[in-house]
């Protein structure tokens, strides 16, 4: 995974995922997000770094739909969804997103190990933890 910064859309896999999301018919975008998160949860600790990056991007997309603002300054964030209702966020979808983020953050996960001993290791975890916390808070 080529990562340029710490944001949820600052890596090749997330950018590719956002491109796919934009190409999906508007009425199928929520299902596309759900499938991405389902795959991450199903993989659990076996979640690949690439699929973790996609799940993190999907979770950030949900947060954008909840907040009405992009959670990232990245040029690759799905701003094309701002002001639209293509991805309707339900409590179930938020819970699924937090579970997907838990899989990425799990001790021993490939995504977490990919950051091991990196100078930005703690900051990378903090970004995903904050995303998870914001989604969990939005559920209340």
C-alpha positions as CSV (number, residue, x, y, z in Angstrom):
1,X,0.0,0.0,0.0
2,X,1.5,3.3,-1.0
3,X,0.7,5.8,1.7
4,X,1.5,9.5,1.4
5,X,-0.1,10.9,4.6
6,X,-2.1,9.7,7.5
7,X,-5.7,10.5,6.4
8,X,-8.3,8.0,5.4
9,X,-8.0,8.9,1.7
10,X,-4.2,9.3,1.6
11,X,-3.2,6.0,0.1
12,X,-3.5,4.3,-3.3
13,X,-6.1,1.7,-2.1
14,X,-8.4,4.3,-0.7
15,X,-8.1,6.5,-3.8
16,X,-9.0,3.5,-6.0
17,X,-11.9,2.6,-3.7
18,X,-13.2,6.2,-4.0
19,X,-13.0,6.0,-7.8
20,X,-15.0,2.8,-7.7
21,X,-17.6,4.4,-5.4
22,X,-18.0,7.4,-7.8
23,X,-18.5,5.0,-10.7
24,X,-21.2,3.0,-8.9
25,X,-24.8,4.0,-9.7
26,X,-26.0,6.5,-7.0
27,X,-28.7,4.1,-5.7
28,X,-26.1,1.4,-5.2
29,X,-23.5,3.4,-3.3
30,X,-24.7,2.6,0.2
31,X,-24.6,-1.1,-0.7
32,X,-21.0,-0.7,-2.1
33,X,-20.0,0.9,1.3
34,X,-21.7,-1.9,3.2
35,X,-20.0,-4.6,1.1
36,X,-16.6,-3.0,1.8
37,X,-17.3,-3.0,5.5
38,X,-18.8,-6.5,5.6
39,X,-15.6,-7.8,3.9
40,X,-13.4,-6.2,6.5
41,X,-15.5,-7.6,9.4
42,X,-15.6,-11.0,7.9
43,X,-11.8,-11.0,7.4
44,X,-11.2,-10.0,11.1
45,X,-7.6,-10.3,12.0
46,X,-6.9,-11.7,8.6
47,X,-7.8,-8.4,7.0
48,X,-5.2,-7.4,4.4
49,X,-3.7,-3.9,4.5
50,X,-5.3,-3.1,1.2
51,X,-8.8,-4.1,2.4
52,X,-8.2,-2.3,5.7
53,X,-7.4,0.9,3.7
54,X,-10.7,0.5,1.8
55,X,-12.7,-0.1,5.0
56,X,-11.1,3.0,6.6
57,X,-12.1,5.0,3.5
58,X,-15.6,3.5,3.7
59,X,-15.9,4.4,7.3
60,X,-14.7,8.0,6.6
61,X,-17.3,8.2,3.8
62,X,-20.0,7.3,6.3
63,X,-18.8,10.0,8.7
64,X,-18.9,12.5,5.9
65,X,-22.5,11.5,5.3
66,X,-23.3,12.0,9.0
67,X,-21.5,15.2,9.5
68,X,-22.1,16.8,6.1
69,X,-18.5,17.7,5.9
70,X,-15.4,15.9,4.5
71,X,-13.4,14.2,7.3
72,X,-10.3,14.8,5.2
73,X,-8.5,17.6,3.4
74,X,-7.3,15.0,0.8
75,X,-8.1,15.9,-2.8
76,X,-9.2,12.2,-3.2
77,X,-12.0,12.3,-0.5
78,X,-15.4,11.7,-1.9
79,X,-16.6,15.3,-2.0
80,X,-18.9,14.4,-4.9
81,X,-21.2,13.0,-2.2
82,X,-21.5,16.2,-0.2
83,X,-25.1,17.4,-0.1
84,X,-26.4,14.2,-1.5
85,X,-28.2,11.3,0.1
86,X,-26.6,8.5,-1.9
87,X,-25.2,6.9,1.2
88,X,-27.9,6.9,3.9
89,X,-26.3,6.2,7.2
90,X,-28.2,3.9,9.6
91,X,-27.2,2.9,13.1
92,X,-26.5,-0.6,11.7
93,X,-24.2,0.8,9.1
94,X,-22.3,2.8,11.8
95,X,-21.9,-0.2,14.0
96,X,-20.6,-2.2,11.0
97,X,-18.1,0.6,10.3
98,X,-16.8,0.6,13.9
99,X,-16.4,-3.2,13.7
100,X,-14.5,-2.9,10.5
101,X,-12.2,-0.3,12.1
102,X,-11.8,-2.6,15.0
103,X,-10.5,-5.3,12.6
104,X,-8.0,-2.9,11.2
105,X,-6.8,-1.7,14.6
106,X,-6.7,-5.2,16.2
107,X,-3.4,-6.3,17.7
108,X,-1.6,-8.4,15.1
109,X,-3.6,-7.1,12.2
110,X,-1.7,-6.7,8.9
111,X,-2.7,-3.0,8.7
112,X,-1.4,-2.4,12.2
113,X,1.8,-4.4,11.6
114,X,2.4,-2.4,8.4
115,X,2.8,0.7,10.6
116,X,5.0,-1.0,13.2
117,X,8.1,1.0,14.0
118,X,7.1,3.7,11.5
119,X,7.9,7.2,12.7
120,X,4.1,8.0,12.3
121,X,2.9,4.7,13.8
122,X,1.0,6.3,16.8
123,X,-0.4,9.1,14.7
124,X,-1.8,6.6,12.1
125,X,-3.5,4.7,14.9
126,X,-4.9,7.9,16.4
127,X,-6.4,8.9,13.1
128,X,-8.4,5.6,12.8
129,X,-9.2,5.7,16.5
130,X,-10.7,9.2,16.1
131,X,-12.7,8.1,13.1
132,X,-14.0,5.2,15.1
133,X,-14.9,7.4,18.1
134,X,-16.7,9.9,15.9
135,X,-18.8,7.2,14.2
136,X,-19.6,5.6,17.6
137,X,-20.7,9.0,19.0
138,X,-22.9,9.7,16.0
139,X,-24.8,6.6,16.9
140,X,-26.0,8.2,20.1
